[in-house]
Amino acid sequence: MTDLASYSATDLIRGFKVREFSPVEVLDAVLERIDRVNPILNAFVLVDPDRARTTARASEHRWARGEPIGLVDGIPASVKDQSLTEGWPTRKGSRTVNAEGPWTEDAPVVARLKEQGAVLVGKTTTPEYGWKAVTDSPLSGISRNPWDPTRTCGGSSGGAAIAAAAGMGALHQGSDGGGSIRIPAAFCGVFGLKPTFGRVPMYPQGYGSMAQLGHYGPITRTVADAALMMTVMARSDSRDWLALQAEKRTYLDGLDEGIAGLKIAYSPTLGYAKVDAEVAEVVAEAALHFEQLGAVVEEATPKIENPLHCFLTFYESGLASSLASLSEAELEMLDPGLREMAERGRRVTAGQLFSAWQERERLARTINEFYEHFDLLITPQVSVTAFETGTLHPPHLSSMWDWIPFAFPFNLTHQPAAAMPCGFASDGLPVSFQIVAPRHADRRVLRASRAYERVRPIVLPDVIKQSSARVEAEGRL
């Protein structure tokens, strides 16, 4: 039997055109998959089958007339539970947010998906206020890796990455303020893109000093699907005064042109990171594949130091701003780690913020100068494979920041960056490399990722087998 839940968005569109199957049939397959595996993996905090079926039926009628309203008409999609969605609560993983609302507005990414005919099935899980790089929260509990439910899926767009890997929809919206698209994509073995800052309009913007760290982007099972989703998401919205002007071409245009002649820097550590040996080995092998694809690959590293202190100055003070309106009783309801981080953020002074901006400017200038010599940069995406749930880091490391050193620098500098699966460690868990381009060169990241995908296709977990062994799995959780 055809597994419609695992089809890519581009394949679904082709099927709709020739009436091989309908949006309603596809949605039924996706909802059945959600019913089967979401109780194990916890990707969704909200599923709305009735609303999704109404949307799918309308799409089915349009396709029957040969009149789709947009590029993703009939495609099942999800929204991260940090993005405003009319009629659905946006609780951000927190018990401090009242589910009653009112919820009367769509964020730009949600509005664009709806306008282009996407079938929104629900909202995906996130840690509270998206504060950490694993996905568990006081509201929704622990979300689990589709390759091994005892392991973390990463975060903060963890639910979106799980849903992508497990066939619970084809298109999944994530957000990334310090790696939150790329980290879970890497742990779950799917593709995740953090576009150039401003490429996808954001509203509401992040709070305070966090306002210029956040990026919205796609998490998908194929690079082409991410390019398709980018074409929809990267359309103008007047509510984001920092948004870039929308481009006329689609992100599918030129996707298969290859990378012959490009000069690629491969940096195994960025000069300061510690990487597990197996991860380093898999990524180093992946970098060599780009030579076979016609690129010139050279081991080279930007002359930068670890910008963690700079990043945390912005990040922690931004979290403090986001929680400033909460009462003492509400603060007591928060994830303790979030509250501790916000407490540190409240102690950040104006002088410290000013110094951090100066450091950020130096970092961005150094990275820009590096790209005068290279077209792309490849690094590991995370320095470990997925570790056990219930902790912020594996036992041999002392902090969350030790295993995500490659992610947050490029939120500070606004470059487009993607997580691309490239193999597996001996524990059977995925490994990904990160590919980074100069600002505004989002197409180059997609083209390079697609070139690699054509010779090393993304491998997905067998969640059907996993769900059939549910009793055994639950015994291990």
N, C-alpha and C positions, 0 to 999 in steps of 0.2 A: 504494500500500500504506500502511496506517495506521502512523504512526511512534509506537509505544507508548512508546518511550524518552523522547519529548518531552512526554508528557502530564503535566499537573499532578497532584498527589496527590488533590486534590478531584475531578478528572475521572476518575481511576482508581477511586476509591471508587464513583462513580456507575456506572462500567462494570462493576465487580464485582457490584454489586447486581442489575443486569439481565442478567448473564452475557453481556455483549458480548465480553468477553475474561476471561482468568483471571490470577491472580498468577504462575503459571508462565510464561505467554506474555509477560507484562510483564517478568519477570526475564530471560527469554531475550533480549528486545530490548535490555535495559540491558547485559547481559553482552556482547552483540555490539557494542554501542556502545563499551564499555570496551576490548574487544579491538582495535577499529578506531582509536580516537583517543587512548587513554591512552599508547601508545608515543611519540606526538608531544608530548602536553601534560603527562604525568607528574603526574596528580592523585592516584593511589593508590600507597601504599607497600606495601599488602597487599590482595589480592582473594582471596576464598574461595568459589569457585563451588559447591563441593559442599555446604558448610554453608548457603549461600543457597538452593540448590535444595531441600534438605530442609525449610527453613523455608517456602519458597514452596508446596511441595506440601501441607504441613499447612494452610496458609492456604487453598489451593484447595479442600480438602475441607471446611473450615469454611464457606466461602462457598457451596459446593454445598448444604450443609444449611441455609443462611440463618442461620448462627450465628457471625458474626465475633466475635473476642474483644476487639476494641478499635477505637479511632478510626482507626488506620493499618494495620489488618490487611492484609497483602499488599503494602504500599508499599515499594519499594526505597529504602534509606537508607544513609548512610555515617556513620562516626565519625572525628573528628579523632584523629590519632595522639598525642594527649596525654591521652586519656580511657581509663581502665582498661576492658578488655573481656576477659571470661572466655574463655580458650582462644586469644586472639590477643596477640602481643607489643605492648607500648606503649613504643616506643623513643624517642619524642619527637624524632625526627630525628637521634638521636645514636648514634655507634658505641660510646659508653661504657656504654650500656644493654644488658645481656645478653638476647638474644632467647629464651633457654631458660626464663626466668621463675623460679618458676612464676607463671602468670597465672590466678588463681582467683577474681577478683572483678570485678564490673561497677560502673563509676561510676554515680551516680544517673541521669544522662541515658540511659545505655546500658540500664540496668535498665528504665526507664520505656518506652523504645522497644520493647524486647523484650516487655514485659508487654502492650503494646497491639498486638502482632502485626506490627511492622515487619520487613521482610526486610533484614537487614544484609548488605551486599555486600562491605564491606572498610573499610580505614582510610586516611584521606587525609593527604597530605604536609603537613609543617610545617618551618620552619627549626628548627635545633637548639634545644631547650627553648623554642621559640616566641619567640626573643629579638628578632627584627627584623621589619620591615614588608614584606619581600619573602620569597619562598619558595624557598630552596635550602638544602641541608644536606650535610654530609660523608657522611651515610648514603644519601640518596635522589637527590642531584644537583639539577638545576634544574627547577622547575615553571614552565610557560609559559602565557601569556595565550591564551585561546581565540579572541580577535579577531585576534591576530598573535603567533605563537609566538616571534618575536624579542624580544617585550616581556615584562616581568614581570607576574605575576598578582597581585602584592601579597602581604601576609602579615599575621599568621602563619597564618591559616586559608586559605591559598592553594589547597590541594588541594580543599577543600570548595567554594570559589567556582568553581573550574574545573569540577568535577563537576556543579554546579548548572547552569552555563551550557551545558555540552556534552551534557546529557541523560544523564549517567552516574548515574542515580538521581534521585528527586524531592525527598527530604528530606536535608539535610546539617547535621550538628552542627558548630558552631564555638565557639571561645572567644575572649575579648576582654579583654586586660589593658591595652591602650593604643590600641585601634583595630583589633584583629586579626580581627574579623568585618567591620567596616564598610569597611576599606581594600581588602581583596581583592574584596568585593562590588562596590565602586565601580569598580575596575579591570576586573572581568570583566562588569560590566553586569547584575548580579542584585540581589535584595533581601536585605539582611542586617540583623538586629535584635540590638542589645545591650540586653537587658531591664534593668529596675531591679535594682540589686545585691540578691542574695538571692532574687530571684523564681524562678530556676531553681537548685535545690540543686547545690552543688559539693562533690565529694570525690574525691581529697584536695584540701584548700584549697591556695592558693599558699603559697610559703615566706616566712616572716618578714614583712617589711614589705610584701611583695607580696600578702599574704593578702586584703586588702580592695580590690584593684584589679580582680580577675578576674570576668568574667561569662560564662556559657554562653548560647548562643542559636542561632537557626536561620539558615541561608542557603538560599534557595529561589528558584524562578523566578517565583513569584507571591506577593502579599501574603497571600492566603487560605491558601496552603500554610504560610506562616510562622505565621499564627494557629492553624492546625491543629496544627502541630508544637509551638508554645508550650503549647497545652492539654495535650499529652502530657508535655512536659518539666517544666512548672512544677507538678509534684506533689510532695508532701512526701517527705522522706527524713531520717531521724533522724541520719544521719552528718554533716549540715551544721548546726551549731548556730547559724549566722547566717541560715539560710533563712527566708523569709517564709512565713506560713501560706498554703496553697493556696486558690485561689478556687473557688467552686462553679460559676460560669458558665464556659462555654468562651470562648476568645478569638475565636471566630467570631461570637458573639452581638453584635449591634450593629455589625458590621464595615462594613456598607453604609449606616449612618445619615448619613454625610456630615459636613461641618464648617461648615455655615452658622452664622454668628454668632460663630465663634471669632476671637479676636484673635491674629494671628501676627506675631512680630518676624522681620524678615529682616536678618541681619548678614552683609555680604559679607566681613568680615575678622576678626571678633571683636575688632577694635581693634588687632591686632598682626600678623596674618598677611599674607603676600604671595602673591597668587594669579595664575596665568597668565591673560592677558587673555581667551582663548577660554573657559576654564573659568568665569571670572567672568561672562561674557556669557550662557552657557548656563544657569547657575544663576539669574541675575537674571531671565531670561525665565521660568524654571520658577516662581519665586516669584510672578510676576504671575498665573499660572494659578490660584492659590489665591483670588484675588479673584473670578475667574469662577466659582469653586465656592462662593462665598457667604461667605468669610472676609474679615476686615478685615486687610490686610497693611500693616505700617508698618516702615520701615527704622529699626532700633534695635539697640543693642549693650550687653550687660552691662558695667558699669564694672569690668573686670578687666584685669590685666596677664598677659602670657604666663607660665603656671605651669610651664614646662618644668623649671626647676631643682628646684622642689618635686617634680614627678613623678619626675624622675630619681633623687632622693634615695631614694624608695621603691623604684623599679624596679630600680636598679642594686644596692642593698643586698639586695633580694629575690633577684636572680639569684645574688649571692654566696652567700646562704644555700642556694640550691638546688644549688650545686656544691661545697659545703663538704666533702662526704664523699669527693670524688674524689681519687684518688692523683695524684702528679705526672705519672706516665705517662699517666693518663687525661686530665688537663688538657692535655697536649700533643696529644691527639687532637681537641680542640675546635676549632670555627670560631674563627679568631683574633679576630674582632670580639667574639664572645661572651666570650672569655677576658679581653679588655681591659676590657669593661664590668664583668665580675665583679671584676676587680682594683680598679677604681674603687669599686665597691660595698663592698669589704672595708675601705676607708678611711673610710667613713661612720661618724661618731661618734654616741653616744646623744644628745648635745646637738643635733647637726644633725637627727636624726630628730625630736626634740621640736619644734624650730623648724619643720620641714616640716609636722608635724601642725597646728601653730598656723596656718600659712599655708593649709593645706588647709581648715581650719575657716572661715577668713575667705572663701576662695573659694566654698565651699558656701553660706555664708550670703548672699553677694552674689547668687549664682545663684538661691537661693530667693526673695530679695526681688524679683529681676527677674520671676519668675513670678507675683508678686502683680499684675502689670500685663498679662501676656501668657499665653496658653494654650499656645503653641508657639513654638519658635525654629527658624528655617531658616538654614543656612550651607552653603557648599560642603562636600563630604565630604573631598576631598583637593585640593591646590592645583595639581595637574598631571594630565595623562593618563599612562597607563602608559609607562614608559621602558624602555630596553634592559635585558635580563637581565645579571647579572654585576656589578651595582653597587648601592649603597645609595641613590643619588640621581641625578637627571639632571645633565648637565654644568654647567648654569647655577646649580646650588645647591651648598652646601658640606656639607650633612649630611642624614641621613634625617629629622631632626626638622623641617627646613625645609618639607617637603611634606606632613606630617601634623599641622599645628598645630591642626586642628579636632577631632581624635579624642580625644587623651589627657585634655583637661580634664574630660570627662564620665565618665571612669573614676575620677578623683579625687572627683567629686561624686555619683556613683552614679545619675545620671539615665538613663532609657531613651532610646536614640538609634538611629536607623535610617539606612542608606544606601539611597537610592531613585534608580534610573537616571532621567535626565531629558533625554538627548540625546547628541549626538556632537560632537566637535571635528573640525576639518578633516583631521586625520590618521586619521579613521575610528574612533577609539577612544572608549569610553563616558565620559560625564560623569555624576556623581551629586551630588545634594544630600543634606545631613544634616538630619534633622528630630528635634528634641529636645523632650521634655516634662518637667514636674516629676516627681519621684520618685513611683512607684506609678501613674503615668498611662500605662502601657504600651498600654492599649487606645486611648488618644487618638493615639499615634504610629501604631498600626496603622490606625486609622480614617482618619487624614489621608493616610497612604501609599496606602491603598486608594482613597480619593476621587481622588487624582491618577492612580493607575494606570488607573482607569476611563476617563479622558479621554486619557491618554498611556500606553498599554500598553507593557510591557517588551518590547524587541526583543532577540532572541537571535542569536548568531553561527551561521553556516552551517558547522557542524563537519563535516558530511558532505562538502561541497564541499572543505573544507580537507583532510580525510583522503584524498580522491581525488587531491589534488595533493601527496601526501606526499613524493614524490621531490623535487619543487621546494622544498617547505618544508624538508626536511632539508638541502638544499643551502644554505639561508640561515641555519641554526641554528649 
